[in-house]
Amino acid sequence: MTEFFPKYNVFPRGVILALSFVMIAALLGGCATSFDKRGKFHRVRSGESIWTIARFYGLDLQELAEYNNIFKPGDMKAGQQLYIPEKEKKPPFKELPSDSSSRSSRRGGSKYSRADSSQSQIKTFRGKFIWPVEGRLTSPFGIRNGRRHDGIDIAAREGTPIKASAPGTAVFVGTMRGYGNLILLRHSDNFFTAYAHNQKNRIKKGDEVKQGQLIATVGRTGRATGSHLHFEIRSGQKARNPLFFLPERK
């Protein structure tokens, strides 16, 4: 396992955790990691809000929103089924400056109170990352066919350029079961991005890359159905929803 770790004088804990999680996930089945049986589902009832549901289960609001692709309270509707991850013992996400919040919460959707919206907000963090490839989003972050999907899939023709989503350092460049040709970049603030199923990796481990730099081309290596990029953003070892970080598409 140590052969996958970058040869730094001091091993950053986030690197080890992130790489360990990626390798474990790969062994469990490529793009889809095994479903957390400790999680559960909640069917939204009339009058419930994302705040009341988060409080009921003792969850971090941001984590609940990201797992269920809820960008504003109005996105949640009565009858919708939400995935409820197991509660963590400590806050799962590092607080970062956000570029937006629940300012759209006055629009339609589930009911909520002013007290709710003033206590916590759903945030996005656009500006740090860019889309790594031009293509169609075919699979979002979250629960897919009863399994947890820790990234997004972007369909594109084989050979389409894949660009670094943010400036950083290549800490893994190689092949991994399930993921095929894989690149893992380390960024500032203990963030990582992963690029999987590549046709060809165009950089080497240890390379410093600029945002937008060509790092690979789209392929279908590993366990993949059709040519696409599987893209992940991680805060330390914790998978984050890339759509909360990438620029909005018109």
C-alpha positions as CSV (number, residue, x, y, z in Angstrom):
1,M,0.0,0.0,0.0
2,T,2.8,2.4,0.8
3,E,3.9,2.4,-2.9
4,F,0.9,4.6,-3.6
5,F,1.8,7.3,-1.1
6,P,3.8,10.4,-2.2
7,K,7.4,10.5,-0.9
8,Y,7.2,13.5,1.3
9,N,9.5,14.1,4.2
10,V,6.3,14.2,6.3
11,F,3.3,12.3,5.3
12,P,0.3,14.6,5.4
13,R,-2.5,12.8,7.2
14,G,-5.1,13.9,4.6
15,V,-3.1,12.4,1.8
16,I,-2.9,9.0,3.5
17,L,-6.6,9.0,4.4
18,A,-7.7,10.2,1.0
19,L,-5.5,7.6,-0.8
20,S,-6.6,4.9,1.5
21,F,-10.2,5.6,0.9
22,V,-9.8,5.7,-2.8
23,M,-8.1,2.3,-2.8
24,I,-10.7,0.8,-0.6
25,A,-13.5,2.3,-2.8
26,A,-11.8,0.9,-5.9
27,L,-11.8,-2.6,-4.4
28,L,-15.5,-2.3,-3.7
29,G,-16.4,-1.6,-7.2
30,G,-15.2,1.3,-9.3
31,C,-17.4,4.4,-9.5
32,A,-19.9,3.2,-7.0
33,T,-18.8,2.5,-3.4
34,S,-20.7,0.1,-1.2
35,F,-23.8,1.4,0.4
36,D,-23.5,2.4,4.0
37,K,-26.0,0.0,5.7
38,R,-25.9,2.3,8.8
39,G,-27.6,5.0,6.8
40,K,-31.3,5.2,6.2
41,F,-34.0,6.9,4.1
42,H,-36.5,9.5,5.1
43,R,-39.6,10.4,3.1
44,V,-40.4,14.1,3.4
45,R,-43.8,14.9,4.8
46,S,-45.8,18.0,4.2
47,G,-44.6,20.9,6.4
48,E,-41.1,19.5,7.0
49,S,-38.0,21.5,6.1
50,I,-34.5,20.5,5.6
51,W,-33.6,22.2,8.9
52,T,-36.2,20.2,10.9
53,I,-35.1,17.0,9.3
54,A,-31.4,17.7,9.9
55,R,-32.2,18.6,13.6
56,F,-34.3,15.5,14.0
57,Y,-31.5,13.2,13.0
58,G,-28.8,15.4,14.5
59,L,-27.1,15.9,11.2
60,D,-24.9,18.6,9.7
61,L,-27.2,20.6,7.4
62,Q,-24.5,20.9,4.7
63,E,-23.8,17.2,4.6
64,L,-27.5,16.4,4.3
65,A,-27.9,18.9,1.5
66,E,-24.9,17.7,-0.4
67,Y,-25.8,14.0,-0.2
68,N,-29.3,14.8,-1.6
69,N,-28.4,17.5,-4.1
70,I,-30.4,20.1,-2.4
71,F,-29.0,23.5,-3.3
72,K,-31.8,25.5,-1.8
73,P,-34.7,24.6,0.5
74,G,-37.2,24.9,-2.3
75,D,-35.5,22.0,-4.1
76,M,-37.0,19.6,-1.4
77,K,-40.6,18.5,-2.0
78,A,-43.1,16.5,0.1
79,G,-42.9,12.8,-0.8
80,Q,-39.2,13.0,-1.8
81,Q,-37.0,10.4,-0.3
82,L,-33.8,11.7,1.4
83,Y,-30.7,9.6,2.2
84,I,-29.8,10.1,5.9
85,P,-26.1,9.2,6.5
86,E,-25.0,7.9,9.9
87,K,-24.4,10.8,12.2
88,E,-20.7,11.6,12.7
89,K,-19.2,12.4,16.1
90,K,-17.7,15.6,14.9
91,P,-18.4,18.2,12.2
92,P,-17.6,16.4,8.9
93,F,-16.8,19.5,6.9
94,K,-14.2,22.2,7.3
95,E,-15.9,25.6,7.1
96,L,-14.9,27.5,4.0
97,P,-15.9,30.9,2.7
98,S,-19.0,30.4,0.6
99,D,-20.2,32.3,-2.4
100,S,-23.9,31.6,-1.9
101,S,-26.3,30.3,0.7
102,S,-30.0,29.8,1.1
103,R,-30.8,33.3,-0.2
104,S,-33.1,31.5,-2.6
105,S,-35.0,30.0,0.3
106,R,-37.9,32.5,0.0
107,R,-38.9,30.6,-3.2
108,G,-41.4,27.8,-3.1
109,G,-41.0,24.3,-1.6
110,S,-41.3,22.9,1.9
111,K,-42.3,25.2,4.7
112,Y,-39.7,26.6,7.1
113,S,-39.4,29.4,9.6
114,R,-37.2,32.5,9.7
115,A,-35.6,31.0,12.8
116,D,-34.5,28.0,10.7
117,S,-33.0,30.0,7.9
118,S,-31.1,32.3,10.3
119,Q,-29.5,29.5,12.2
120,S,-27.7,27.7,9.3
121,Q,-27.6,27.9,5.5
122,I,-27.0,25.6,2.6
123,K,-23.7,26.9,1.0
124,T,-21.9,26.5,-2.3
125,F,-18.2,27.1,-2.7
126,R,-17.8,28.2,-6.3
127,G,-14.6,29.8,-7.5
128,K,-11.9,27.4,-6.4
129,F,-12.6,24.6,-9.0
130,I,-13.5,24.5,-12.7
131,W,-15.1,21.8,-14.7
132,P,-12.4,19.3,-15.7
133,V,-14.0,18.3,-19.0
134,E,-16.6,19.4,-21.4
135,G,-19.5,16.9,-21.5
136,R,-22.9,15.8,-20.2
137,L,-23.5,15.0,-16.6
138,T,-24.7,11.4,-16.5
139,S,-24.6,10.5,-12.9
140,P,-24.7,12.9,-9.9
141,F,-23.2,12.6,-6.4
142,G,-25.2,10.7,-3.8
143,I,-27.1,7.4,-3.8
144,R,-27.3,5.6,-7.1
145,N,-29.1,2.2,-7.4
146,G,-28.9,1.7,-3.7
147,R,-25.1,2.4,-3.6
148,R,-23.2,5.5,-2.7
149,H,-21.6,7.4,-5.6
150,D,-18.9,9.6,-4.2
151,G,-18.4,11.7,-7.3
152,I,-20.0,12.7,-10.6
153,D,-19.8,11.1,-14.0
154,I,-19.3,13.3,-17.1
155,A,-19.9,11.6,-20.5
156,A,-17.5,12.7,-23.3
157,R,-15.9,11.1,-26.3
158,E,-12.7,9.1,-25.9
159,G,-9.7,11.4,-26.2
160,T,-11.5,14.5,-24.9
161,P,-9.0,16.6,-22.9
162,I,-9.3,16.4,-19.1
163,K,-8.0,19.5,-17.3
164,A,-6.9,20.1,-13.7
165,S,-9.9,21.5,-11.8
166,A,-7.6,23.5,-9.5
167,P,-3.8,24.1,-9.2
168,G,-2.1,21.4,-7.2
169,T,0.3,18.5,-7.0
170,A,-0.1,15.0,-8.5
171,V,0.1,12.6,-5.6
172,F,-1.0,9.5,-7.5
173,V,-0.8,8.8,-11.2
174,G,-1.3,5.2,-12.3
175,T,-3.8,2.4,-12.6
176,M,-6.2,1.1,-9.9
177,R,-8.7,-1.7,-10.1
178,G,-12.2,-0.4,-10.8
179,Y,-11.0,3.2,-11.5
180,G,-8.7,2.2,-14.4
181,N,-6.2,5.0,-15.2
182,L,-6.5,7.4,-12.3
183,I,-5.0,10.7,-11.3
184,L,-5.2,12.2,-7.8
185,L,-4.3,15.8,-7.2
186,R,-3.7,17.5,-3.9
187,H,-4.8,21.1,-3.5
188,S,-4.7,23.9,-0.9
189,D,-6.9,23.6,2.2
190,N,-6.4,19.8,2.3
191,F,-8.6,19.3,-0.8
192,F,-8.1,16.5,-3.3
193,T,-9.6,15.8,-6.8
194,A,-9.7,12.4,-8.5
195,Y,-10.0,11.8,-12.2
196,A,-10.8,8.2,-13.2
197,H,-11.3,5.9,-16.2
198,N,-8.8,8.0,-18.2
199,Q,-7.7,6.8,-21.7
200,K,-4.2,8.1,-21.0
201,N,-2.6,10.0,-18.1
202,R,-0.5,12.9,-19.3
203,I,1.3,13.8,-16.1
204,K,3.6,12.1,-13.6
205,K,3.4,11.8,-9.9
206,G,5.0,14.8,-8.2
207,D,4.2,17.2,-11.1
208,E,2.9,20.6,-10.2
209,V,-0.1,21.5,-12.3
210,K,-1.9,24.7,-13.1
211,Q,-5.7,25.1,-13.1
212,G,-6.9,24.2,-16.6
213,Q,-3.7,22.3,-17.6
214,L,-4.2,19.1,-19.6
215,I,-3.6,16.1,-17.3
216,A,-5.3,13.2,-19.1
217,T,-7.8,12.3,-21.8
218,V,-11.3,10.7,-21.4
219,G,-11.5,7.0,-21.7
220,R,-13.3,3.9,-20.4
221,T,-10.6,2.0,-18.5
222,G,-11.4,0.1,-15.4
223,R,-15.0,-0.7,-14.6
224,A,-16.8,1.8,-16.8
225,T,-19.9,1.8,-19.0
226,G,-19.1,4.0,-21.9
227,S,-16.4,6.7,-22.1
228,H,-16.7,9.2,-19.3
229,L,-14.8,10.9,-16.5
230,H,-15.5,10.0,-13.0
231,F,-14.6,13.1,-10.9
232,E,-14.4,13.5,-7.2
233,I,-13.7,16.3,-4.8
234,R,-12.6,15.4,-1.3
235,S,-12.0,17.4,1.8
236,G,-9.4,15.3,3.5
237,Q,-10.8,11.8,3.2
238,K,-14.4,13.1,3.1
239,A,-16.2,13.0,-0.3
240,R,-17.9,16.3,-1.2
241,N,-20.5,16.9,-3.8
242,P,-18.7,18.5,-6.8
243,L,-21.8,20.3,-7.9
244,F,-21.5,22.5,-4.8
245,F,-18.0,23.6,-5.9
246,L,-18.1,23.7,-9.7
247,P,-19.4,26.8,-11.6
248,E,-23.1,26.6,-12.5
249,R,-23.8,25.5,-16.0
250,K,-26.3,27.6,-18.0
